Amino acid sequence: MRLRLIGIGPGGPDDLTVAAVAALESVDVFLVADKARGVDDLVSVREQILRRHTTGQYRTIVVPDPPRDRMPERYGTEVRDWHAARAEAYEEVLRSNVEDDETVGFLVWGDPSLYDSTIRVVERIRDRGVLDIDYDVIPGVSSISLLAARHRLVFNRIGGPVTITTGRRLGAEAASGADNIVVMLDGRLACRELDDDWDIWWGANLGTSDEELVAGRLGDVLDAIDVARTRAKAARGWVMDTYLLRRAG
Ligand SMILES: C[S@@+](CC[C@H](N)C(=O)[O-])C[C@H]1O[C@@H](n2cnc3c(N)ncnc32)[C@H](O)[C@@H]1O
């Protein structure tokens, strides 16, 4: 059985590569995780992408996502348990609904290499040895690529490093000296807790018709970010945001 992990960009139907579009066309069955969080728009974004870029000769199977504690005491252990549960759920669906000669597609938000579990989950399925599977990965436009493009940014200073991290880790990274930091997965704007010696380039719901952009000295623009965040959430029912922080000077 062939699995294809296809990066579909961060929300806009135009932000797919030509290779991703060709890969979508090769798929017989799409497996879609049902996150049961009531974010219908995220499902409809994926459907819109399929309608726009395929001729419709495919089946879609929705797989209920195993429940997950988002604020666990031991984050790594909890995530690994969740990957195992997800691998079992997918394996069961593949065993009972997909023929050996069919191609299965996973629509991966943004790019599969950044804060996404699909590669790890598929490797778990392969390692369990029940199914004979092969898989490939088709890169996508990441939300942070779109952030950089919209603000016309180069993430690194000349020859310098870039730290990519989560809101959860931001304080620790800044304290350890990182001064050029891309932040993802930050539902509570952790940058609020930094001193004012930073510039920020922020974006939400990038790629959608309701995207929001704010840039400036951190302390000066935090209120504007709050307002823009609320507007993005009201427009679509969800908000995802990411930003570059760079120590000023
Ligand atoms: C689970 S990660 C997935 C990242 C994805 N693989 C990528 O390459 O963008 C989700 C995080 O990505 C960022 N993100 C995803 N889509 C976004 C969008 N359309 N606009 C802004 N940030 C986005 C946010 O930081 C969000 O919390």
Ligand as a Chemical Component Dictionary entry (heavy atoms), coordinates in Angstrom:
data_LIG
# 
_chem_comp.id                   LIG 
_chem_comp.type                 NON-POLYMER 
_chem_comp.pdbx_formal_charge   0 
_chem_comp.three_letter_code    LIG 
# 
loop_
_chem_comp_atom.comp_id 
_chem_comp_atom.atom_id 
_chem_comp_atom.alt_atom_id 
_chem_comp_atom.type_symbol 
_chem_comp_atom.charge 
_chem_comp_atom.model_Cartn_x 
_chem_comp_atom.model_Cartn_y 
_chem_comp_atom.model_Cartn_z 
_chem_comp_atom.pdbx_ordinal 
LIG C1  C1  C 0  0.403  22.118 14.320 1  
LIG S1  S1  S 1  1.330  23.446 13.697 2  
LIG C2  C2  C 0  1.375  23.036 12.007 3  
LIG C3  C3  C 0  2.371  23.839 11.225 4  
LIG C4  C4  C 0  2.375  23.490 9.754  5  
LIG N1  N1  N 0  2.911  22.167 9.523  6  
LIG C5  C5  C 0  3.138  24.514 8.930  7  
LIG O1  O1  O 0  4.069  24.127 8.210  8  
LIG O2  O2  O -1 2.771  25.679 8.973  9  
LIG C6  C6  C 0  0.134  24.733 13.789 10 
LIG C7  C7  C 0  0.781  26.087 13.951 11 
LIG O3  O3  O 0  1.230  26.552 12.693 12 
LIG C8  C8  C 0  1.005  27.927 12.559 13 
LIG N2  N2  N 0  0.023  28.125 11.477 14 
LIG C9  C9  C 0  -0.580 27.182 10.762 15 
LIG N3  N3  N 0  -1.369 27.705 9.818  16 
LIG C10 C10 C 0  -1.255 29.051 9.931  17 
LIG C11 C11 C 0  -1.795 30.145 9.219  18 
LIG N4  N4  N 0  -2.630 29.966 8.182  19 
LIG N5  N5  N 0  -1.432 31.396 9.601  20 
LIG C12 C12 C 0  -0.583 31.601 10.638 21 
LIG N6  N6  N 0  -0.030 30.587 11.330 22 
LIG C13 C13 C 0  -0.354 29.331 10.992 23 
LIG C14 C14 C 0  0.479  28.410 13.901 24 
LIG O4  O4  O 0  1.577  28.793 14.701 25 
LIG C15 C15 C 0  -0.171 27.165 14.441 26 
LIG O5  O5  O 0  -0.253 27.199 15.846 27 
# 
loop_
_chem_comp_bond.comp_id 
_chem_comp_bond.atom_id_1 
_chem_comp_bond.atom_id_2 
_chem_comp_bond.value_order 
_chem_comp_bond.pdbx_ordinal 
LIG C1  S1  SING 1  
LIG S1  C2  SING 2  
LIG S1  C6  SING 3  
LIG C2  C3  SING 4  
LIG C3  C4  SING 5  
LIG C4  N1  SING 6  
LIG C4  C5  SING 7  
LIG C5  O1  DOUB 8  
LIG C5  O2  SING 9  
LIG C6  C7  SING 10 
LIG C7  O3  SING 11 
LIG C7  C15 SING 12 
LIG O3  C8  SING 13 
LIG C8  N2  SING 14 
LIG C8  C14 SING 15 
LIG N2  C9  SING 16 
LIG N2  C13 SING 17 
LIG C9  N3  DOUB 18 
LIG N3  C10 SING 19 
LIG C10 C11 SING 20 
LIG C10 C13 DOUB 21 
LIG C11 N4  SING 22 
LIG C11 N5  DOUB 23 
LIG N5  C12 SING 24 
LIG C12 N6  DOUB 25 
LIG N6  C13 SING 26 
LIG C14 O4  SING 27 
LIG C14 C15 SING 28 
LIG C15 O5  SING 29 
# 
